[in-house]
Amino acid sequence: MSEAAPQRRPRNRKQLIVTAAARQFERKGFHDASIADIAAEVGITGPALYRHFRNKHELLVAAVGLEIEQLELAYSGGPDLAGLLDTAAQTLLRSARASSVWQRSAVFLDAEQRHELSERYLAALKPLRAALVAARPALNDVDADALTWGVHSVLGSARAYERAKLDRDRARQLMVAVATRVAEIDDLLPTGPSAPVAAAPVHGLSAASRREAALSAAVRLFAERGFQSVGMDDIGAASGISGPTLYHHFPGKSAILAHVILRALDALYFDLAAVLSNTDDPAEALELTLVSYVRINVAQGDALAALTTEIVNVPEEERAQIRRVQNDYVNEWAVLLSAVRPELSAAESDALVRSAQSVINAMRHHLPGSKGGMRDPLRRIGRAVLGLPDRVDADDLIV
């Protein structure tokens, strides 16, 4: 019997560890992704992993760095916008790439690391902005910044095209077409004396109900610190409720999170039901549903964001229910879009709807001005993603 050949350590083991860590952080969240799981995915032991990284925090920094490196590669397609978008779509549609680690886990970095990585992230987008300005030299700086983030948000929604199970080449074509439409939006934001400026934060009124006050505080704290960094005592202190009293309303922190997410979805569905019962025109229904989504996103975006960033912290049984409701809601949009654009396949409509919702969620953080001033630009971006006619709204439509 011949002896087994000794296994050689792969030269890129450190890179394999970082890639595995990024996937685990995306699937499970930073706190629930264990060193043992990351090591097992690479095929090594925990102690072997510690030869490369001292702790999970170092792995997180490396995983975010990997995501930024992939953006740098994606936007290396040269000064021609069409070529750059094609290169970016091909790069970002690779299912093995790191995705959303920065968005979901930046709150767990210390301030200095967060600042440094944020600067690197912004620098990675500069070639995209330069190509956009070269293609549209008349763009003002405000629109150039907003459209850069808009196009980047489209390309960053690659998971939407993957979940729709589109052929990769068709997904690339569709994504490039969507990014191009967003890049071509005219006069997205006003300039001059009426140009949007950063709005002062509005704290609003406190709910009279203790239960509502706790939910409001939880949404804010989860958005600011991340679910795992917030305790029931923190929620109680922020809402003026003692810990024992808070447990009368909710059995635990994950129950609060699940309730927040389901209530946001219920609000979307409540508006959708009103729309469907009051029109037989799919185009009007889709427009009103888009208006509803933007309005709720602007008003309660942190609650909706939890669906993307924190759902891994919801127990599996409740998570499955939330995913069913979410998928049903997406499907309602997709059916309407297919009726409005019959040239699209069901999978293409599904991909565009998921992409539109993802882009609106992201762009809420990248448009200057008041909440009210965001609604029209977000609707216009949403229409561009869906491939609907552009329009400038003087005011919200009534749902």
C-alpha positions as CSV (number, residue, x, y, z in Angstrom):
1,M,0.0,0.0,0.0
2,S,1.4,3.4,-1.0
3,E,1.6,6.1,1.6
4,A,-0.7,9.1,1.2
5,A,1.0,12.1,-0.2
6,P,1.4,14.9,2.5
7,Q,-1.1,17.7,2.1
8,R,0.4,21.0,1.2
9,R,-0.8,24.2,2.7
10,P,-2.4,26.4,-0.1
11,R,-0.4,29.5,-0.8
12,N,-3.6,31.6,-0.7
13,R,-4.9,30.2,2.6
14,K,-5.1,33.6,4.2
15,Q,-7.2,34.8,1.3
16,L,-9.4,31.7,1.5
17,I,-10.0,32.4,5.2
18,V,-11.0,36.0,4.5
19,T,-13.4,35.0,1.8
20,A,-15.0,32.4,4.0
21,A,-15.3,34.9,6.8
22,A,-17.1,37.4,4.5
23,R,-19.6,34.7,3.5
24,Q,-20.2,33.7,7.1
25,F,-20.6,37.3,8.2
26,E,-23.1,37.8,5.4
27,R,-25.1,34.7,6.2
28,K,-25.1,34.8,10.0
29,G,-24.1,38.3,11.1
30,F,-20.8,39.2,12.8
31,H,-21.7,38.0,16.2
32,D,-23.2,34.6,15.2
33,A,-20.5,33.7,12.7
34,S,-18.0,31.6,14.7
35,I,-14.3,31.1,14.2
36,A,-15.0,27.3,14.1
37,D,-17.5,27.7,11.2
38,I,-15.1,29.9,9.3
39,A,-12.3,27.5,9.8
40,A,-14.4,24.5,8.8
41,E,-15.4,26.2,5.5
42,V,-11.7,26.5,4.7
43,G,-11.0,23.0,5.9
44,I,-8.7,23.9,8.8
45,T,-9.0,24.0,12.6
46,G,-9.6,27.0,14.7
47,P,-6.1,27.1,16.1
48,A,-4.8,27.0,12.5
49,L,-6.9,30.0,11.6
50,Y,-5.4,31.9,14.6
51,R,-2.0,31.7,13.0
52,H,-3.3,34.2,10.4
53,F,-5.7,36.3,12.5
54,R,-5.7,37.1,16.2
55,N,-9.4,37.3,16.5
56,K,-12.8,37.7,14.7
57,H,-12.5,41.5,14.8
58,E,-9.4,41.3,12.7
59,L,-11.2,39.0,10.3
60,L,-14.0,41.5,10.0
61,V,-11.6,44.3,9.0
62,A,-10.1,42.0,6.4
63,A,-13.5,41.0,5.1
64,V,-14.6,44.6,4.6
65,G,-11.2,45.2,2.9
66,L,-11.9,42.3,0.6
67,E,-15.3,43.8,-0.4
68,I,-13.6,47.1,-1.1
69,E,-10.9,45.4,-3.2
70,Q,-13.7,43.8,-5.3
71,L,-15.3,47.2,-5.8
72,E,-11.9,48.6,-7.0
73,L,-11.7,45.7,-9.4
74,A,-15.3,46.2,-10.6
75,Y,-14.7,49.8,-11.4
76,S,-11.4,49.3,-13.2
77,G,-13.1,49.1,-16.6
78,G,-11.6,52.4,-17.9
79,P,-13.1,55.9,-18.5
80,D,-15.8,54.7,-20.9
81,L,-19.0,54.5,-18.9
82,A,-20.6,51.7,-21.0
83,G,-17.4,49.5,-20.7
84,L,-17.0,50.3,-17.0
85,L,-20.6,49.2,-16.3
86,D,-20.2,46.0,-18.2
87,T,-17.0,45.1,-16.4
88,A,-18.6,46.0,-13.0
89,A,-21.7,43.9,-13.7
90,Q,-19.6,40.9,-14.6
91,T,-17.4,41.3,-11.5
92,L,-20.2,41.9,-9.0
93,L,-22.4,39.0,-10.3
94,R,-19.9,36.4,-9.1
95,S,-21.8,34.6,-6.4
96,A,-18.6,33.9,-4.4
97,R,-17.8,37.6,-3.9
98,A,-18.0,39.4,-0.6
99,S,-21.3,41.3,-0.4
100,S,-22.9,43.6,2.2
101,V,-20.3,43.0,4.9
102,W,-19.6,46.8,5.1
103,Q,-23.4,47.6,5.2
104,R,-24.2,45.0,7.8
105,S,-21.1,45.0,10.1
106,A,-19.6,48.5,10.0
107,V,-21.2,49.3,13.4
108,F,-18.9,46.7,15.0
109,L,-15.7,48.5,13.9
110,D,-14.1,51.1,16.1
111,A,-14.3,54.7,15.0
112,E,-10.8,54.9,13.5
113,Q,-11.2,51.7,11.5
114,R,-14.6,52.7,10.3
115,H,-13.3,56.1,9.1
116,E,-10.3,54.5,7.3
117,L,-12.4,51.9,5.6
118,S,-15.1,54.5,4.7
119,E,-12.4,56.6,3.0
120,R,-11.2,53.5,1.0
121,Y,-14.8,52.7,0.1
122,L,-15.4,56.2,-1.2
123,A,-12.1,56.2,-3.2
124,A,-13.2,52.9,-4.9
125,L,-16.2,54.8,-6.3
126,K,-14.1,57.6,-7.9
127,P,-13.6,55.9,-11.3
128,L,-17.3,55.3,-11.5
129,R,-18.0,59.0,-10.9
130,A,-15.3,60.1,-13.3
131,A,-16.8,57.9,-16.1
132,L,-20.2,59.2,-15.4
133,V,-19.1,62.8,-15.6
134,A,-17.1,62.1,-18.7
135,A,-20.3,60.7,-20.3
136,R,-22.4,63.6,-19.1
137,P,-20.1,66.7,-18.8
138,A,-23.0,69.0,-18.1
139,L,-23.9,67.3,-14.8
140,N,-23.7,69.5,-11.7
141,D,-21.7,68.2,-8.7
142,V,-24.9,67.4,-6.7
143,D,-26.4,65.2,-9.4
144,A,-23.0,63.6,-10.2
145,D,-22.7,62.5,-6.5
146,A,-26.3,61.3,-6.3
147,L,-26.2,59.4,-9.6
148,T,-22.9,57.8,-8.7
149,W,-24.5,56.4,-5.6
150,G,-27.5,55.4,-7.6
151,V,-25.6,53.5,-10.2
152,H,-23.4,51.9,-7.5
153,S,-26.6,50.9,-5.6
154,V,-27.9,49.2,-8.8
155,L,-24.6,47.3,-9.2
156,G,-24.6,46.5,-5.5
157,S,-28.0,44.8,-5.9
158,A,-26.5,41.9,-7.8
159,R,-28.0,39.5,-5.3
160,A,-31.5,40.5,-6.6
161,Y,-30.5,39.2,-10.1
162,E,-29.0,36.0,-8.6
163,R,-32.1,35.3,-6.4
164,A,-34.3,35.5,-9.6
165,K,-32.2,32.7,-11.0
166,L,-31.5,34.5,-14.2
167,D,-28.8,33.2,-16.6
168,R,-25.7,35.2,-15.7
169,D,-25.3,36.7,-19.1
170,R,-28.9,37.9,-19.2
171,A,-28.5,39.2,-15.6
172,R,-25.4,41.2,-16.7
173,Q,-27.3,42.7,-19.7
174,L,-30.3,43.6,-17.5
175,M,-28.1,45.1,-14.7
176,V,-26.2,47.2,-17.2
177,A,-29.4,48.5,-18.8
178,V,-30.8,49.4,-15.4
179,A,-27.5,51.2,-14.3
180,T,-27.5,53.0,-17.6
181,R,-31.1,54.3,-17.1
182,V,-30.2,55.5,-13.6
183,A,-27.1,57.2,-15.0
184,E,-29.2,59.1,-17.6
185,I,-31.7,60.7,-15.1
186,D,-31.9,64.4,-15.7
187,D,-32.1,67.1,-12.9
188,L,-32.5,64.6,-10.1
189,L,-31.8,67.2,-7.4
190,P,-32.4,70.9,-7.5
191,T,-29.4,73.3,-7.5
192,G,-28.9,76.9,-6.5
193,P,-30.6,78.7,-3.6
194,S,-33.2,75.9,-3.3
195,A,-30.6,73.1,-3.4
196,P,-31.1,70.5,-0.7
197,V,-28.9,70.8,2.4
198,A,-28.4,68.4,5.2
199,A,-31.5,68.5,7.3
200,A,-31.3,68.9,11.1
201,P,-32.4,65.7,12.9
202,V,-36.0,65.7,14.0
203,H,-36.6,63.8,17.2
204,G,-40.4,63.8,17.0
205,L,-42.9,63.2,19.7
206,S,-42.8,60.2,22.1
207,A,-45.5,57.6,21.9
208,A,-47.8,57.6,24.9
209,S,-48.0,53.8,24.9
210,R,-45.0,52.2,26.7
211,R,-45.0,49.3,24.2
212,E,-44.8,51.8,21.2
213,A,-42.1,53.8,23.0
214,A,-40.1,50.6,23.4
215,L,-40.5,49.6,19.7
216,S,-39.5,53.1,18.6
217,A,-36.4,53.1,20.8
218,A,-35.4,49.6,19.6
219,V,-35.6,50.5,16.0
220,R,-33.4,53.5,16.6
221,L,-30.8,51.6,18.7
222,F,-30.7,48.6,16.3
223,A,-29.9,51.0,13.5
224,E,-27.3,52.9,15.4
225,R,-25.4,50.1,17.2
226,G,-26.5,46.8,15.6
227,F,-28.9,44.3,17.1
228,Q,-26.2,42.3,19.0
229,S,-24.8,45.4,20.7
230,V,-28.2,46.4,22.2
231,G,-29.6,44.9,25.3
232,M,-33.1,44.9,26.7
233,D,-31.9,47.3,29.4
234,D,-30.7,49.7,26.7
235,I,-34.1,49.6,25.1
236,G,-35.8,50.1,28.5
237,A,-33.5,53.0,29.4
238,A,-34.1,54.7,26.0
239,S,-37.8,54.4,26.3
240,G,-38.1,55.2,30.0
241,I,-39.3,51.7,30.9
242,S,-37.8,49.4,33.5
243,G,-36.4,46.0,32.4
244,P,-39.1,43.9,34.2
245,T,-41.9,46.1,32.7
246,L,-40.4,45.7,29.2
247,Y,-40.6,41.9,29.5
248,H,-44.3,42.2,30.1
249,H,-44.6,43.4,26.5
250,F,-42.0,41.3,24.8
251,P,-40.4,38.0,25.9
252,G,-37.0,39.1,24.5
253,K,-35.0,41.2,22.1
254,S,-35.4,38.9,19.1
255,A,-39.2,39.1,19.6
256,I,-38.9,42.9,19.3
257,L,-36.9,42.6,16.2
258,A,-39.3,40.2,14.6
259,H,-42.2,42.4,15.5
260,V,-40.5,45.5,14.0
261,I,-39.8,43.7,10.7
262,L,-43.3,42.2,10.4
263,R,-45.0,45.4,11.2
264,A,-43.0,47.2,8.5
265,L,-44.1,44.5,6.0
266,D,-47.7,44.8,7.2
267,A,-47.6,48.5,6.5
268,L,-46.5,47.9,3.0
269,Y,-49.1,45.2,2.5
270,F,-51.8,47.5,4.0
271,D,-51.1,50.1,1.4
272,L,-50.9,47.5,-1.4
273,A,-54.3,46.1,-0.6
274,A,-55.8,49.6,-0.8
275,V,-54.1,50.2,-4.2
276,L,-55.3,46.9,-5.7
277,S,-58.9,47.4,-4.5
278,N,-59.1,50.9,-6.0
279,T,-57.8,50.5,-9.6
280,D,-57.9,48.0,-12.4
281,D,-55.0,49.6,-14.2
282,P,-51.6,47.8,-13.5
283,A,-49.6,50.9,-14.5
284,E,-51.4,53.0,-12.0
285,A,-51.3,50.3,-9.3
286,L,-47.5,49.9,-9.8
287,E,-47.0,53.7,-9.6
288,L,-49.1,54.0,-6.4
289,T,-47.3,51.0,-4.9
290,L,-43.9,52.6,-5.6
291,V,-45.1,55.8,-4.0
292,S,-46.2,53.9,-1.0
293,Y,-42.9,52.0,-0.7
294,V,-40.9,55.3,-0.9
295,R,-43.1,57.0,1.6
296,I,-42.8,54.2,4.2
297,N,-39.1,53.8,3.5
298,V,-38.4,57.5,4.1
299,A,-40.6,57.6,7.2
300,Q,-39.6,54.2,8.7
301,G,-36.5,53.2,6.8
302,D,-34.7,51.9,9.8
303,A,-37.4,49.4,10.5
304,L,-37.4,48.2,6.8
305,A,-33.6,48.1,6.8
306,A,-33.7,45.6,9.6
307,L,-35.2,43.2,7.1
308,T,-31.9,43.3,5.3
309,T,-29.3,43.9,8.0
310,E,-30.7,42.1,11.1
311,I,-33.0,39.3,10.0
312,V,-30.3,36.7,10.7
313,N,-30.9,37.5,14.3
314,V,-34.6,36.4,14.1
315,P,-35.2,32.7,15.1
316,E,-35.5,30.4,12.1
317,E,-39.2,29.7,12.4
318,E,-40.1,33.4,12.5
319,R,-37.5,34.2,9.8
320,A,-39.1,31.7,7.4
321,Q,-42.5,33.4,7.9
322,I,-40.9,36.9,7.3
323,R,-39.3,35.6,4.1
324,R,-42.6,34.3,2.9
325,V,-44.3,37.6,3.5
326,Q,-41.4,39.5,1.8
327,N,-41.4,37.2,-1.2
328,D,-45.2,37.5,-1.6
329,Y,-44.9,41.3,-1.5
330,V,-42.1,41.2,-4.1
331,N,-44.3,38.9,-6.3
332,E,-47.2,41.4,-6.2
333,W,-44.9,44.1,-7.7
334,A,-43.5,41.6,-10.2
335,V,-47.0,40.6,-11.5
336,L,-47.9,44.3,-11.9
337,L,-44.5,45.0,-13.7
338,S,-45.0,42.0,-16.0
339,A,-48.4,43.5,-17.0
340,V,-46.9,46.9,-17.7
341,R,-43.9,45.5,-19.5
342,P,-45.0,42.2,-21.1
343,E,-41.6,41.8,-22.8
344,L,-40.1,40.8,-19.5
345,S,-40.0,37.3,-18.3
346,A,-41.3,36.5,-14.8
347,A,-37.7,36.1,-13.5
348,E,-36.7,39.4,-15.1
349,S,-39.6,41.2,-13.4
350,D,-38.7,39.6,-10.1
351,A,-35.1,40.7,-10.4
352,L,-36.0,44.3,-11.3
353,V,-38.5,44.6,-8.4
354,R,-35.9,43.3,-5.9
355,S,-33.3,45.6,-7.4
356,A,-35.6,48.6,-7.2
357,Q,-36.4,48.0,-3.6
358,S,-32.8,47.5,-2.7
359,V,-31.7,50.7,-4.5
360,I,-34.4,52.8,-2.8
361,N,-33.3,51.3,0.6
362,A,-29.7,52.3,-0.1
363,M,-30.3,55.7,-1.6
364,R,-32.2,56.9,1.4
365,H,-28.8,57.4,3.0
366,H,-27.2,59.2,0.0
367,L,-29.6,62.0,-0.9
368,P,-29.2,65.3,0.8
369,G,-32.1,67.3,2.2
370,S,-35.2,66.7,4.3
371,K,-37.2,63.5,4.3
372,G,-39.9,65.2,2.3
373,G,-37.3,66.3,-0.3
374,M,-36.1,62.7,-0.8
375,R,-39.4,61.3,-2.0
376,D,-39.5,62.5,-5.5
377,P,-35.8,61.6,-6.3
378,L,-36.4,58.1,-4.8
379,R,-39.5,57.6,-6.9
380,R,-37.7,58.7,-10.1
381,I,-34.8,56.3,-9.3
382,G,-37.3,53.5,-8.7
383,R,-39.0,54.1,-12.0
384,A,-35.6,54.1,-13.8
385,V,-34.8,50.7,-12.2
386,L,-38.1,49.3,-13.2
387,G,-37.9,50.7,-16.7
388,L,-41.0,52.9,-16.3
389,P,-41.5,56.4,-17.8
390,D,-39.9,59.2,-15.8
391,R,-42.0,61.9,-14.3
392,V,-41.3,64.7,-11.8
393,D,-43.9,64.8,-9.1
394,A,-44.9,68.1,-7.5
395,D,-46.2,66.2,-4.5
396,D,-47.0,62.8,-3.2
397,L,-49.8,60.9,-4.8
398,I,-52.4,59.7,-2.3
399,V,-52.5,56.0,-1.7
